[in-house]
Amino acid sequence: MATSTTMERSASDYQHEFFEEKARQMREVEEVIAKSSLIPSELIAKEVAWFYNKLGIEDIFFKNEPAEKIAEFIMSVYAAKILSFTKHKTTVDITLEHQTDHGAIFLHNSQPGVSVGAGFEQKIDDEYLDNPNVLYRVETYRSKGVISEGTPVQLRCYFVEKCEFDESSTTNSHETDIQKIGSKSFLMNATENTLEVYQKIIKKAVNRTGPVIEHFSFPDTDEKRVVIAYRRGDAKKFVSSLSDLYHFYDLYSTRKFVEQFSNGMTVVSMYLMQLPESSKPAIDMCIYQLVKEISLLYILPTSPLQPLFHKKVLSVQETSYAYAAWKFAEHFLNRLGPEYLALRDILTIGGVETHNALLSKLKSRLRNDTFTSEYIGEVIQRYPELVRQLFGNFASVHHVSTKPAPGLTRSNRTISSERLTEYALVQETDLPTMIKRAVANPKEAAIFEVFLTFNKHILKTNFFQPTKVALSFRLNPAFLDKTEYAKPVFGMFFVVAAEFRGFHVRFADVARGGIRIIRSPNRDVFSRNLSSLFDENYNLANTQQRKNKDIPEGGSKGTVLLEESHQTPDKPELAFRKYVDGILDLLLVGQTPGVKDVLVDLYGKPEILFFGPDEGTADFMNWASQHAHLRAAPFWKAFTTGKSRSRGGIPHDYYGMTTLSIHQYVLGLLKKYNLKEEEQTKVQTGGPDGDLGSNEIKISKDKTTTIVDGSGVLYDPEGINRTELLRLATSRKMIKDYNLAGAPLSKLGYRVLVEEKNVKLPNGTIVENGMDFRNTFHLNTSVKADFFVPCGGRPEAVNIQNVSSLFDENGDSRFKFIVEGANLFFSQEARLALEKAGIPVFKDASTNKGGVTSSSFEVFASLALSDDEHAKNMCVADESNEPEFYKRYVEAVQRAIERNAALEFECLEREYAKSGVARSILSDKLSNKIVELAADLEQSTLWDNQQLRKVVLTEYCPKALLDLISLDTVIARVPEPYLKAIFGAYLASRFVYTHGLDYSPFAFFEFMQSFLTRAF
């Protein structure tokens, strides 16, 4: 949030002590220059006096530099002036620098309003301000005098100094006392007014995800001061990009300061003036616009489109919009084309598996090669006028000051706030024609047509809000190709920042699902992850929708892809925080007055999302819940699940919730085939360091022969030592920490780590590359077991192209039973190929539902209990004194998970015995039947029967909850749409599990009679 204040000019600056030794130093400098014989002796005193007294360089420069270095600077400036004269140039080019272990000084010629040609500011960002290991502060001044007569060029001086902090300084990220977190130089030189300004802005910024911006005016002058505070490391190259921004508005800086604080905050202070010859509006209006756009620069300080902004071809708003639309286009350009669709229709007749494999390869190739990211960027830069028009089309709806009249009709003219001038817009209906006429070919036209699709389907966005950390867009998913995405999406979000792009997809209004961080170790993997990002999100959410059949929430999922240049260990949490905050901007429309500007909301209905942990985000759930609380979200307690016990969460890994469900299928198979678990061999992907992997080890009793995890492969056909596996699982360590000496493997056993090369296995095979060996070990034809339980791995690790590897040379399956723990580990085609060969395969949508059930009950408790009740009964503040309610509630959740999994297993086996249809297909049919019936029940008049409603809710609610608060209290507190979803899901799942897929209307009548009887 930005505020404006008028302050006294005399109290606004830094104070620098007078350099008393200046005259003595000048004499030393003259002596050094005289010894060089490079400047005529009669001119030395004049040049030195001019440098010291006429340029107006601050005394800090002379105090910190030795006479020898200053002499070098003066001689360099003199030489530059001579060179300029001999080449008949009207300007003098000066580029001087001096770097030491403690900092640096840079000097260059600078004309007000012209970007830094020497690139010093980019260098300072790269080498000093973005350095995560050492903190530096920066002061930069424009000389008051010009370099030589007859030129407007002044000297710009940068002083970079390593920060020193007092021993009493604290690194506590929540500390705001300026005296405890400021560097020695800052505390010594800042005036009382500056200390007060910085103190106030740091207090605001320390709990904010994004920047806090203040601006100040001074009486009797047009100079303005803009102060920005933000969390260090959240934006790279930010300070240098600020120069491009204020230069766009014909502003220039007289001074700038960058201060670092030990609590992790950075504060930038800029003193700005407007060029006398500027054609822009008055400086107050420019500052207003500048302050609004700083957050855009914070989100995207650099991008391949930056040259268009740097050269003032496009504004920061236009380039930011173009970047977001570019990322959208990468995912939704029609890359397949009618030829692919026709070929698909021909080849899928009869469902030939080799044809499916061919189509899969063709689809992947088309998506990767048709429109590359680089090509899209090149086309965007080729047609800036189209970008400007498409931005205007977007802004005419979503910029608050240009909000259209009722009916959402777009005006043919708009005030382009980023340019502060009026320019004509082409009518929306004329834009397609304009695009086709402007571009060179249909391929280029397709890119800008997707920009238009993007515009048409944005329901709300935070783009024009003054404070934000990521660009977020709530989209109407109607644009999705129905041939590729057959099941309609209820709602979707698209979020973009410098570090990532991400989606959130949900298939119902009330929905819950995890957020997944996707990392890429190299360019090839990033390219694959990029091309599959939305498909992965869609498929995960679709799986979740089927998986969530027992609970009130529909399926949803979020995927966050780290950009190729942002793969460092600190980026996942940063990306997650920006992603969450960006989506909260759109969920809290109208709920946080005074903090965010009003949004144009074309959706027009309240939205609540429930987030949960997934790959790479399990440790971030506490923060997200607390952040929602800080932002005054009314649903903050339920906003995230999988929180720590101290925050009222029911951690999946702590209680093995997901594994409880998966293992019920293993137990069901053991019982059906009369097998002893201790005698069964098992291959497991996902190691003892993970949630599913660790709990699978803890809960099972089999002979595990194989563990594949992030560190490598551990294999022993005789069975890996279970005591040692339990030790690893308890301490959540990878198999690289397996104690080979204390728990030796058999003579045929081995461990191969990903970093190892040319490893000789007991059978003589040479493993050339440990990483490749790990990645494909589940396809290794030498490995056999009774059970295959994948608990980790990338989507479609087994697909129609490689499923043949799961059979030996005789055509027999290497596994007797497959219970899919990890989501989407098998493609559907691969499952069907295995089942056709007689292998029972239980897919993720059926097996992997323990975690979602646990999360649902976590949400339910958060909605039903007041803040005080929740803190007292659901939060384990003291590990030695767990609340009795919490114990009982968790136990009830565990029993519900086991009961739901057992009911579905039995139903699937009955349906399979009756029809012979593959279990993978039956799983989908069962899920879809329950979801459809639940939706019908929610809308039926049965809900209006309040006594029936109470009977169903009583049966659903854990007894511990009803012992604590009454059912009437639950009904009063929990939103009605959520209660309706409970009503529909519970009745539908219990009916379908009991009666199967084929039932008569009379069967449902009989089923409901037992509930109706109790209702009267």
Number of C-alpha atoms within 10 A of each C-alpha: 21 17 12 13 10 12 14 13 13 10 13 18 17 17 14 13 10 11 15 10 10 14 12 10 18 20 13 17 22 22 16 17 23 17 10 12 10 13 16 11 13 9 9 21 18 12 18 20 14 16 19 20 13 15 18 17 19 19 15 14 16 18 16 11 13 13 21 15 14 23 22 16 19 21 19 16 23 19 17 17 18 13 14 15 13 9 8 9 11 13 19 23 19 20 18 16 13 13 10 10 7 10 16 18 20 19 22 24 24 25 18 20 20 14 20 18 12 17 11 18 22 17 14 22 17 14 13 21 27 21 14 10 6 11 21 24 24 22 18 21 20 26 21 16 18 19 25 15 8 9 12 15 21 21 22 23 23 24 21 22 19 19 21 16 18 12 7 9 19 19 13 12 15 15 16 24 15 21 16 20 24 27 23 14 15 23 18 13 15 18 18 15 16 19 18 12 14 23 16 15 20 26 17 17 23 21 15 21 20 24 27 27 26 19 20 18 19 16 11 8 9 14 19 21 25 21 22 22 26 25 23 18 18 21 22 21 21 23 22 21 22 20 20 25 22 24 20 26 26 22 26 25 21 18 19 20 19 21 22 24 27 22 23 18 21 22 23 22 21 21 21 20 21 25 16 8 7 13 9 17 14 11 20 14 12 21 22 14 18 21 23 20 24 25 25 25 23 26 24 27 22 19 11 12 19 22 14 16 20 18 13 15 17 24 22 27 23 23 27 28 21 23 22 21 24 20 18 19 22 22 18 17 19 17 18 16 10 10 8 15 14 10 11 18 9 11 17 14 9 8 10 10 17 13 17 17 16 14 18 15 12 14 15 14 14 15 20 17 10 14 20 13 17 10 12 19 18 13 17 21 20 13 15 17 14 19 21 22 21 27 23 25 24 20 25 24 26 24 23 15 14 18 18 16 10 6 6 11 12 19 18 14 16 21 18 21 16 18 19 14 11 11 15 13 22 16 15 20 8 10 19 15 11 16 22 16 11 13 17 11 10 10 13 21 19 20 25 27 18 20 23 20 17 22 19 16 16 22 19 24 25 27 24 23 21 22 27 26 29 30 29 30 25 24 22 20 16 12 13 13 12 10 8 10 13 9 11 15 19 16 17 19 23 25 25 28 26 24 24 25 24 26 23 26 27 28 24 17 18 18 27 32 31 27 28 22 22 20 22 19 10 11 11 10 13 19 16 14 18 23 18 17 20 21 15 19 23 25 18 24 27 24 23 29 25 25 27 30 29 29 26 26 28 26 27 35 31 29 27 27 25 26 19 18 12 17 18 11 9 11 19 23 16 15 27 25 19 25 28 20 25 26 22 19 28 21 18 20 21 16 15 14 10 9 14 19 18 17 21 21 17 17 13 10 8 10 12 18 21 22 26 28 25 18 15 16 17 21 14 20 23 19 15 23 22 17 21 21 15 12 19 13 19 14 17 20 27 26 24 29 34 30 26 19 19 16 20 26 27 27 21 25 18 13 17 21 28 26 30 25 26 30 24 22 23 21 16 16 18 14 12 11 8 9 12 12 16 11 11 17 21 24 23 23 24 23 32 27 19 20 26 27 28 28 28 25 23 18 13 16 15 18 23 27 22 28 28 30 26 20 19 24 25 22 21 21 21 15 18 21 20 17 10 18 24 17 17 22 23 15 12 17 18 22 25 18 10 18 15 13 7 9 14 15 20 15 11 12 19 19 21 25 21 19 11 14 15 12 17 13 14 12 9 8 10 12 16 13 16 20 20 13 20 22 18 12 18 25 19 15 15 12 18 22 20 19 21 24 22 26 28 25 21 12 17 17 20 24 19 24 17 13 18 18 17 21 19 15 9 6 11 13 21 21 20 16 22 23 24 24 32 25 22 22 22 24 17 17 20 22 25 22 17 23 19 12 12 14 20 21 20 27 29 23 25 32 28 30 28 28 27 27 26 27 32 25 23 25 25 20 25 25 22 21 22 13 11 9 15 18 16 16 20 27 20 20 16 10 10 7 8 16 16 11 16 22 14 14 21 20 15 18 21 20 12 20 25 19 14 21 25 21 16 25 24 16 21 24 18 14 21 15 10 9 10 11 15 22 24 21 16 22 24 17 14 23 24 16 18 27 25 14 18 26 17 13 19 19 13 11 9 16 17 11 11 11 16 20 20 18 17 20 19 14 11 15 18 19 13 17 20 14 10 12 13 12 17 10 12 20 16 11 14 16 12 11 13 18 20 19 22 24 26 29 27 20 20 24 24 17 19 21 20 14 15 17 17 8 11 9 8 9 13 14 11 11 16 15 12 10 17 18 10 12 15 8
